[in-house]
């Protein structure tokens, strides 16, 4: 997968606020596993958020990660706890 990866300030802020175990897990997926993927569709539980297929979300354990996909650029936007429903 030949893409450029970017990280929004909001994503980095969210990441810093995670508990230690969650921080390590999210970092492993985002900074290591993601770069080894052959295609974005291989992300766990990837779902489109909007009808124009630019914004997506996927899950890592009890967290939801929001991304923006524009051509060859993937920007990580947020990492938030799953809501308790």
Secondary structure as a PSIPRED ss2 file (coil, helix, strand):
# PSIPRED VFORMAT (PSIPRED V4.0)

   1 X C   1.000  0.000  0.000
   2 X C   1.000  0.000  0.000
   3 X C   1.000  0.000  0.000
   4 X E   0.000  0.000  1.000
   5 X E   0.000  0.000  1.000
   6 X E   0.000  0.000  1.000
   7 X E   0.000  0.000  1.000
   8 X C   1.000  0.000  0.000
   9 X H   0.000  1.000  0.000
  10 X H   0.000  1.000  0.000
  11 X H   0.000  1.000  0.000
  12 X H   0.000  1.000  0.000
  13 X H   0.000  1.000  0.000
  14 X H   0.000  1.000  0.000
  15 X H   0.000  1.000  0.000
  16 X H   0.000  1.000  0.000
  17 X C   1.000  0.000  0.000
  18 X C   1.000  0.000  0.000
  19 X C   1.000  0.000  0.000
  20 X H   0.000  1.000  0.000
  21 X H   0.000  1.000  0.000
  22 X H   0.000  1.000  0.000
  23 X H   0.000  1.000  0.000
  24 X H   0.000  1.000  0.000
  25 X H   0.000  1.000  0.000
  26 X H   0.000  1.000  0.000
  27 X H   0.000  1.000  0.000
  28 X H   0.000  1.000  0.000
  29 X H   0.000  1.000  0.000
  30 X H   0.000  1.000  0.000
  31 X H   0.000  1.000  0.000
  32 X H   0.000  1.000  0.000
  33 X H   0.000  1.000  0.000
  34 X H   0.000  1.000  0.000
  35 X H   0.000  1.000  0.000
  36 X H   0.000  1.000  0.000
  37 X C   1.000  0.000  0.000
  38 X C   1.000  0.000  0.000
  39 X C   1.000  0.000  0.000
  40 X H   0.000  1.000  0.000
  41 X H   0.000  1.000  0.000
  42 X H   0.000  1.000  0.000
  43 X C   1.000  0.000  0.000
  44 X C   1.000  0.000  0.000
  45 X C   1.000  0.000  0.000
  46 X C   1.000  0.000  0.000
  47 X E   0.000  0.000  1.000
  48 X E   0.000  0.000  1.000
  49 X C   1.000  0.000  0.000
  50 X C   1.000  0.000  0.000
  51 X C   1.000  0.000  0.000
  52 X C   1.000  0.000  0.000
  53 X C   1.000  0.000  0.000
  54 X C   1.000  0.000  0.000
  55 X E   0.000  0.000  1.000
  56 X E   0.000  0.000  1.000
  57 X E   0.000  0.000  1.000
  58 X E   0.000  0.000  1.000
  59 X E   0.000  0.000  1.000
  60 X E   0.000  0.000  1.000
  61 X C   1.000  0.000  0.000
  62 X C   1.000  0.000  0.000
  63 X E   0.000  0.000  1.000
  64 X E   0.000  0.000  1.000
  65 X E   0.000  0.000  1.000
  66 X E   0.000  0.000  1.000
  67 X E   0.000  0.000  1.000
  68 X E   0.000  0.000  1.000
  69 X E   0.000  0.000  1.000
  70 X E   0.000  0.000  1.000
  71 X C   1.000  0.000  0.000
  72 X C   1.000  0.000  0.000
  73 X E   0.000  0.000  1.000
  74 X E   0.000  0.000  1.000
  75 X E   0.000  0.000  1.000
  76 X E   0.000  0.000  1.000
  77 X E   0.000  0.000  1.000
  78 X E   0.000  0.000  1.000
  79 X E   0.000  0.000  1.000
  80 X E   0.000  0.000  1.000
  81 X E   0.000  0.000  1.000
  82 X C   1.000  0.000  0.000
  83 X C   1.000  0.000  0.000
  84 X C   1.000  0.000  0.000
  85 X C   1.000  0.000  0.000
